[in-house]
Amino acid sequence: YDPETMSFRFTIEFGSVTMLLFVNVNGHVIRIPVEGNGISRHAYDKLIFLSTFVHCITLILFLESISAIIEIKGDMRRFKEIYYYNPKKVNVTLDMRDANFYVKGLFDNNELLVRMTNEMLNANSTLVSKVITPMFEKLAEIGVMRFMKNLTKIPYSKLFPPSK
């Protein structure tokens, strides 16, 4: 934390993370339409990302590691003569490196199309990882900002007591 610029900067190596998302899939894989909606549950256990859609679509993504650089910039706000930290901007940079993919349940379980999709994803895994990284960075920024909004209900003097 830098009190002069009112900013935080830190790095995190992720162990395990679980997310539950409501999803709406509408796109194409190898020019074949994929659509549906439902709940997506994501579990990260250092190496594994698992996503299961209600429509029986499962995506497993094996990640070597995920590290994040998180920067939070803000200022002070005063309420009833008490100062609070007020986060203004969060920036998250993720390093997800390469990944291995496995999907099942797509294309009405057409085994040939599912196998081809898996082969295509894995043959281009570095590119696919680069493509999905910005989405995860944005989700992480939203999560960090929500966390900071809760944390900043604590007076600044209690978060950072003066040195004695």
C-alpha positions in Angstrom: 0.0 0.0 0.0 1.3 3.4 -0.9 -0.4 6.1 1.3 0.9 9.0 -1.0 -0.9 7.7 -4.1 -3.6 5.9 -2.1 -3.0 2.7 -4.1 -2.6 -1.0 -3.4 -0.5 -3.3 -5.6 0.0 -7.0 -4.9 0.5 -10.4 -6.5 -1.5 -13.5 -5.7 -0.9 -17.1 -6.7 -4.3 -18.9 -6.8 -4.8 -22.2 -5.0 -8.5 -23.0 -5.3 -11.4 -20.9 -6.4 -15.1 -21.8 -6.9 -17.5 -19.7 -9.0 -21.2 -20.1 -9.8 -22.4 -18.1 -12.8 -25.6 -17.9 -14.8 -24.7 -18.4 -18.4 -26.2 -17.9 -21.8 -24.3 -19.6 -24.6 -24.8 -18.4 -28.1 -22.0 -18.8 -30.5 -20.3 -21.1 -33.0 -17.6 -23.7 -32.7 -16.1 -24.8 -36.0 -19.0 -22.9 -37.7 -21.6 -25.0 -35.9 -24.0 -23.1 -33.6 -23.9 -23.7 -29.9 -26.7 -22.3 -27.8 -28.2 -22.7 -24.4 -28.5 -21.2 -21.0 -28.2 -22.3 -17.4 -25.9 -22.3 -14.5 -22.2 -22.7 -14.8 -20.1 -23.9 -11.9 -16.4 -23.3 -12.0 -14.0 -24.9 -9.7 -10.3 -24.1 -9.7 -8.0 -26.4 -7.8 -4.7 -25.1 -8.8 -4.7 -27.0 -12.0 -8.3 -27.7 -12.9 -11.1 -25.5 -14.2 -14.4 -27.3 -14.4 -17.5 -25.8 -16.0 -20.8 -27.7 -16.2 -23.8 -26.1 -18.0 -27.3 -27.2 -17.2 -27.8 -28.4 -20.7 -25.2 -31.2 -20.0 -22.3 -29.3 -21.5 -19.1 -29.8 -19.5 -15.9 -28.0 -20.0 -12.7 -29.0 -18.1 -9.8 -26.6 -18.4 -6.5 -27.7 -16.9 -4.3 -24.7 -16.0 -0.7 -24.9 -15.0 -1.0 -22.0 -12.6 -2.8 -18.7 -12.3 -1.1 -15.6 -10.9 -2.6 -12.2 -10.7 -1.2 -8.7 -10.3 -3.9 -6.5 -8.7 -3.8 -2.7 -8.6 -6.4 -0.7 -6.7 -6.5 3.1 -6.9 -8.6 5.3 -4.8 -8.9 8.3 -2.6 -10.4 9.3 0.8 -14.0 10.1 1.5 -15.3 11.7 4.7 -18.6 10.7 6.3 -19.6 12.1 9.7 -16.1 13.4 10.3 -14.6 9.9 9.8 -12.3 9.1 6.8 -12.8 6.0 4.7 -10.8 4.6 1.8 -12.8 5.0 -1.4 -11.7 2.6 -4.2 -12.0 4.2 -7.7 -10.3 1.8 -10.1 -9.2 -1.8 -10.0 -6.9 -3.4 -12.6 -6.2 -7.1 -12.7 -3.5 -8.7 -14.9 -3.7 -12.5 -15.0 -1.0 -14.9 -16.1 -2.9 -18.1 -17.0 -0.2 -19.5 -19.4 -1.2 -22.5 -21.4 -4.2 -24.9 -20.8 -5.6 -28.2 -21.8 -9.3 -28.5 -22.6 -11.9 -31.2 -22.5 -15.6 -30.6 -23.4 -18.4 -33.0 -23.5 -22.2 -32.8 -24.1 -21.9 -30.4 -27.1 -23.7 -30.9 -30.4 -26.3 -33.3 -28.9 -23.4 -35.6 -27.9 -22.2 -36.1 -31.4 -18.9 -37.9 -30.6 -17.2 -36.8 -33.8 -17.9 -33.1 -33.4 -17.0 -33.3 -29.7 -13.7 -35.0 -30.4 -12.9 -32.5 -33.2 -13.8 -29.6 -30.8 -11.4 -31.0 -28.2 -8.6 -31.5 -30.7 -9.1 -27.9 -32.1 -9.1 -26.3 -28.6 -6.0 -28.2 -27.5 -4.1 -27.7 -30.8 -4.7 -23.9 -30.2 -4.5 -23.9 -26.4 -2.1 -21.0 -26.1 -4.3 -18.9 -28.3 -7.5 -20.0 -26.5 -5.9 -19.1 -23.2 -5.0 -15.7 -24.4 -8.5 -15.2 -25.7 -10.2 -16.1 -22.4 -7.8 -14.3 -20.2 -9.5 -10.8 -20.6 -12.8 -12.3 -19.6 -11.3 -13.7 -16.4 -9.5 -10.4 -15.7 -12.7 -8.5 -16.0 -14.5 -10.9 -13.6 -11.6 -10.6 -11.2 -11.8 -6.8 -11.3 -15.5 -6.9 -10.5 -14.9 -9.3 -7.6 -12.0 -7.2 -6.2 -14.1 -4.0 -6.4 -17.0 -5.7 -4.6 -14.6 -6.9 -1.9 -13.1 -3.4 -1.5 -16.5 -1.8 -1.2 -17.2 -4.0 1.8 -13.7 -3.5 3.2 -14.0 0.3 3.0 -16.9 0.3 5.4 -14.1 0.2 8.0 -12.7 3.6 9.0 -9.3 4.3 7.4 -7.7 4.8 10.8 -8.7 1.2 11.8 -7.5 -0.3 8.5 -4.1 1.5 8.7 -3.5 2.6 12.3 -0.8 5.2 12.7 2.7 3.9 13.5 3.8 4.3 17.1 
